[in-house]
Amino acid sequence: MTKTEICNIALSFVQNRSINNIDNSTEESAIVCRQFFDIARKFLLQRFDWEFTIKQVEIEDYEDSEDTKYRYKYELPSDFLKIKKIQNFELNFNFQNSSAVNRLYSNLDTAIKEYKVVSNYLYCNIEDVNILYIADIEDTELWNINFINIFTIYLAIQINSKIGKDDFLNRLMLMYNNAIKENLSQELQKNKERTVLVSNPFVTCRGR
């Protein structure tokens, strides 16, 4: 679904009109949509763990940290929004089909808990970190239907303050809360079925 199509759905909740192209239209409704679109996207992507936004990457290059508490400083990916999990090794297991050894690993809590993120840099005491993170997915064609259902209503709430009516707000908030309950339950089920990161206790950390 295109950005313009998504904006037109949001506009349909607050006024009976549409726009031809969100990127170059000079109509007031298009200007207002552009004003709130990116803010709304980042807010909802950060607030919930959407299945289509989860990425995994190993970061090997680091700088010496200026923070005395943390030894290593890693530059995070350009599309980084928030950390889900950090580990120092990468082993992906599907627990539904795992062997006895893999199930043993699944009981280990191997996540790195001591870290901080400042200005798109990760500070920690682990070399060659592997992170599971939430990415800022700007391409609307990659959004899933659960996110679109919630995003269009949330965007409508934002633009309603500029071009809608005050008596629409309660209805929009009710729609938003119902959409959260319905669509997030599906997302939670998807996330449970995802492969997770597990650290192998028999692998020795590489030195530099």
TAJO-V60665 format. One record per pair of residues at least 24 apart in sequence whose ideal C-beta (glycine too) atoms are under 10 Angstrom apart, sorted by the first residue. I is the first residue (numbers start at 1). J is the second residue. If there is no record, write none. Layout:
# TAJO-V60665
i=I j=J
i=I j=J
This chain:
# TAJO-V60665
i=1 j=140
i=1 j=141
i=1 j=143
i=1 j=145
i=1 j=148
i=1 j=152
i=2 j=140
i=2 j=141
i=3 j=33
i=3 j=34
i=3 j=37
i=3 j=41
i=3 j=138
i=3 j=139
i=3 j=140
i=3 j=141
i=3 j=143
i=4 j=30
i=4 j=33
i=4 j=140
i=5 j=140
i=5 j=148
i=5 j=152
i=6 j=33
i=6 j=37
i=6 j=41
i=6 j=140
i=6 j=143
i=6 j=148
i=6 j=151
i=6 j=152
i=6 j=155
i=7 j=32
i=7 j=33
i=7 j=34
i=7 j=36
i=7 j=37
i=7 j=140
i=7 j=152
i=7 j=155
i=7 j=156
i=7 j=159
i=8 j=33
i=8 j=152
i=9 j=148
i=9 j=149
i=9 j=151
i=9 j=152
i=9 j=153
i=9 j=155
i=9 j=156
i=10 j=36
i=10 j=37
i=10 j=40
i=10 j=151
i=10 j=152
i=10 j=153
i=10 j=154
i=10 j=155
i=10 j=156
i=10 j=157
i=10 j=158
i=10 j=159
i=10 j=160
i=10 j=172
i=11 j=152
i=11 j=155
i=11 j=156
i=11 j=159
i=11 j=160
i=11 j=163
i=11 j=164
i=12 j=152
i=12 j=156
i=13 j=152
i=13 j=153
i=13 j=155
i=13 j=156
i=13 j=157
i=13 j=159
i=13 j=160
i=13 j=164
i=13 j=168
i=13 j=171
i=13 j=172
i=13 j=175
i=14 j=155
i=14 j=156
i=14 j=157
i=14 j=158
i=14 j=159
i=14 j=160
i=14 j=161
i=14 j=162
i=14 j=163
i=14 j=164
i=14 j=165
i=14 j=168
i=14 j=169
i=14 j=172
i=15 j=156
i=15 j=159
i=15 j=160
i=15 j=163
i=15 j=164
i=15 j=165
i=15 j=168
i=17 j=163
i=27 j=163
i=28 j=162
i=28 j=163
i=29 j=159
i=29 j=162
i=29 j=163
i=31 j=159
i=31 j=162
i=31 j=163
i=32 j=155
i=32 j=158
i=32 j=159
i=32 j=160
i=32 j=161
i=32 j=162
i=32 j=163
i=32 j=164
i=33 j=155
i=33 j=156
i=33 j=158
i=33 j=159
i=33 j=162
i=33 j=163
i=35 j=158
i=35 j=159
i=35 j=162
i=36 j=154
i=36 j=155
i=36 j=156
i=36 j=157
i=36 j=158
i=36 j=159
i=36 j=161
i=36 j=162
i=37 j=138
i=37 j=140
i=37 j=151
i=37 j=155
i=37 j=158
i=37 j=159
i=38 j=136
i=38 j=138
i=39 j=155
i=39 j=158
i=40 j=151
i=40 j=152
i=40 j=154
i=40 j=155
i=40 j=156
i=40 j=157
i=40 j=158
i=40 j=159
i=41 j=136
i=41 j=137
i=41 j=138
i=41 j=140
i=41 j=143
i=41 j=147
i=41 j=151
i=41 j=154
i=41 j=155
i=42 j=81
i=42 j=136
i=42 j=138
i=43 j=151
i=43 j=154
i=43 j=158
i=44 j=147
i=44 j=150
i=44 j=151
i=44 j=154
i=44 j=155
i=44 j=180
i=45 j=81
i=45 j=82
i=45 j=134
i=45 j=135
i=45 j=136
i=45 j=137
i=45 j=138
i=45 j=143
i=45 j=147
i=45 j=151
i=46 j=81
i=46 j=82
i=46 j=134
i=46 j=136
i=47 j=82
i=47 j=134
i=47 j=150
i=47 j=154
i=47 j=180
i=48 j=134
i=48 j=146
i=48 j=147
i=48 j=150
i=48 j=180
i=48 j=183
i=48 j=184
i=48 j=187
i=48 j=188
i=48 j=191
i=49 j=82
i=49 j=84
i=49 j=132
i=49 j=134
i=49 j=184
i=49 j=187
i=49 j=188
i=49 j=190
i=49 j=191
i=49 j=194
i=50 j=134
i=50 j=135
i=50 j=137
i=50 j=143
i=50 j=144
i=50 j=146
i=50 j=147
i=50 j=150
i=50 j=183
i=50 j=184
i=50 j=187
i=50 j=190
i=50 j=191
i=51 j=144
i=51 j=146
i=51 j=147
i=51 j=186
i=51 j=187
i=51 j=188
i=51 j=189
i=51 j=190
i=51 j=191
i=51 j=193
i=51 j=194
i=52 j=135
i=52 j=137
i=52 j=142
i=52 j=143
i=52 j=144
i=52 j=146
i=52 j=147
i=52 j=187
i=52 j=190
i=53 j=79
i=53 j=81
i=53 j=82
i=53 j=84
i=53 j=133
i=53 j=134
i=53 j=135
i=53 j=136
i=53 j=137
i=53 j=142
i=53 j=143
i=53 j=144
i=53 j=147
i=54 j=84
i=54 j=85
i=54 j=132
i=54 j=133
i=54 j=134
i=54 j=135
i=54 j=190
i=54 j=191
i=54 j=194
i=55 j=79
i=55 j=80
i=55 j=81
i=55 j=84
i=55 j=131
i=55 j=132
i=55 j=133
i=55 j=134
i=55 j=135
i=55 j=137
i=56 j=84
i=56 j=85
i=56 j=87
i=56 j=90
i=56 j=92
i=56 j=130
i=56 j=131
i=56 j=132
i=56 j=133
i=56 j=194
i=56 j=195
i=56 j=196
i=56 j=197
i=57 j=90
i=57 j=129
i=57 j=130
i=57 j=131
i=57 j=132
i=57 j=133
i=57 j=135
i=58 j=87
i=58 j=88
i=58 j=89
i=58 j=90
i=58 j=128
i=58 j=129
i=58 j=130
i=58 j=131
i=59 j=86
i=59 j=122
i=59 j=127
i=59 j=128
i=59 j=129
i=59 j=130
i=59 j=131
i=60 j=127
i=60 j=128
i=60 j=129
i=60 j=130
i=60 j=206
i=60 j=208
i=61 j=128
i=62 j=121
i=62 j=122
i=62 j=123
i=62 j=124
i=62 j=126
i=62 j=127
i=62 j=128
i=62 j=129
i=62 j=208
i=63 j=121
i=65 j=121
i=65 j=122
i=65 j=123
i=65 j=124
i=65 j=125
i=66 j=123
i=67 j=116
i=67 j=118
i=67 j=121
i=67 j=123
i=67 j=124
i=69 j=114
i=69 j=115
i=69 j=116
i=69 j=123
i=69 j=124
i=69 j=125
i=70 j=114
i=70 j=115
i=70 j=116
i=70 j=122
i=70 j=123
i=70 j=124
i=70 j=125
i=70 j=126
i=71 j=123
i=71 j=124
i=71 j=125
i=71 j=126
i=71 j=127
i=72 j=115
i=72 j=122
i=72 j=123
i=72 j=124
i=72 j=125
i=72 j=126
i=72 j=127
i=72 j=128
i=72 j=129
i=73 j=118
i=73 j=121
i=73 j=122
i=73 j=123
i=73 j=124
i=74 j=115
i=74 j=117
i=74 j=120
i=74 j=121
i=74 j=122
i=74 j=123
i=74 j=124
i=74 j=126
i=74 j=127
i=74 j=128
i=74 j=129
i=74 j=131
i=75 j=119
i=75 j=120
i=75 j=121
i=75 j=122
i=76 j=117
i=76 j=119
i=76 j=120
i=76 j=121
i=76 j=122
i=76 j=131
i=76 j=133
i=77 j=120
i=77 j=131
i=77 j=133
i=77 j=135
i=77 j=136
i=78 j=120
i=78 j=135
i=78 j=136
i=79 j=133
i=79 j=134
i=79 j=135
i=79 j=136
i=79 j=137
i=79 j=138
i=80 j=117
i=80 j=120
i=80 j=121
i=80 j=122
i=80 j=131
i=80 j=133
i=80 j=134
i=80 j=135
i=80 j=136
i=81 j=133
i=81 j=134
i=81 j=135
i=81 j=136
i=81 j=137
i=82 j=117
i=82 j=133
i=82 j=134
i=82 j=135
i=82 j=136
i=83 j=111
i=83 j=112
i=83 j=115
i=83 j=116
i=83 j=117
i=83 j=122
i=83 j=131
i=83 j=132
i=83 j=133
i=83 j=134
i=84 j=111
i=84 j=131
i=84 j=132
i=84 j=133
i=84 j=134
i=84 j=191
i=84 j=196
i=84 j=197
i=85 j=110
i=85 j=111
i=85 j=112
i=85 j=113
i=85 j=130
i=85 j=131
i=85 j=132
i=85 j=133
i=85 j=196
i=85 j=197
i=86 j=110
i=86 j=111
i=86 j=112
i=86 j=113
i=86 j=114
i=86 j=115
i=86 j=122
i=86 j=124
i=86 j=126
i=86 j=129
i=86 j=130
i=86 j=131
i=86 j=132
i=86 j=133
i=86 j=197
i=87 j=111
i=87 j=112
i=87 j=126
i=87 j=129
i=87 j=130
i=87 j=131
i=87 j=132
i=87 j=196
i=87 j=197
i=87 j=198
i=87 j=199
i=87 j=200
i=88 j=112
i=88 j=124
i=88 j=125
i=88 j=126
i=88 j=127
i=88 j=128
i=88 j=129
i=88 j=130
i=88 j=199
i=88 j=203
i=88 j=205
i=88 j=206
i=89 j=126
i=89 j=128
i=89 j=129
i=89 j=130
i=89 j=197
i=89 j=198
i=89 j=199
i=89 j=200
i=89 j=201
i=89 j=203
i=89 j=204
i=89 j=205
i=89 j=206
i=90 j=128
i=90 j=129
i=90 j=130
i=90 j=131
i=90 j=132
i=90 j=197
i=90 j=198
i=90 j=199
i=90 j=200
i=90 j=203
i=91 j=130
i=91 j=195
i=91 j=196
i=91 j=197
i=91 j=198
i=91 j=199
i=91 j=200
i=91 j=203
i=92 j=194
i=92 j=195
i=92 j=196
i=92 j=197
i=92 j=198
i=93 j=195
i=93 j=196
i=93 j=197
i=93 j=198
i=94 j=193
i=94 j=194
i=94 j=195
i=94 j=196
i=95 j=192
i=95 j=193
i=95 j=195
i=95 j=196
i=95 j=198
i=96 j=192
i=96 j=193
i=98 j=198
i=101 j=200
i=101 j=202
i=102 j=198
i=104 j=198
i=104 j=201
i=105 j=198
i=105 j=199
i=105 j=200
i=105 j=201
i=105 j=202
i=106 j=196
i=106 j=198
i=107 j=198
i=108 j=198
i=108 j=199
i=108 j=200
i=108 j=201
i=109 j=199
i=110 j=197
i=110 j=198
i=110 j=199
i=110 j=200
i=110 j=201
i=111 j=197
i=111 j=198
i=111 j=199
i=112 j=199
i=126 j=205
i=127 j=205
i=127 j=206
i=127 j=207
i=127 j=208
i=128 j=205
i=128 j=206
i=128 j=208
i=130 j=197
i=130 j=199
i=131 j=197
i=132 j=194
i=132 j=196
i=132 j=197
i=144 j=183
i=144 j=186
i=144 j=187
i=144 j=190
i=145 j=183
i=145 j=186
i=146 j=179
i=146 j=182
i=146 j=183
i=146 j=184
i=146 j=185
i=146 j=186
i=146 j=187
i=146 j=190
i=147 j=183
i=147 j=184
i=147 j=187
i=148 j=183
i=149 j=175
i=149 j=178
i=149 j=179
i=149 j=180
i=149 j=182
i=149 j=183
i=149 j=186
i=150 j=175
i=150 j=176
i=150 j=178
i=150 j=179
i=150 j=180
i=150 j=182
i=150 j=183
i=150 j=184
i=150 j=187
i=151 j=179
i=151 j=183
i=152 j=176
i=152 j=179
i=153 j=177
i=153 j=178
i=153 j=179
i=153 j=180
i=154 j=179
i=154 j=180
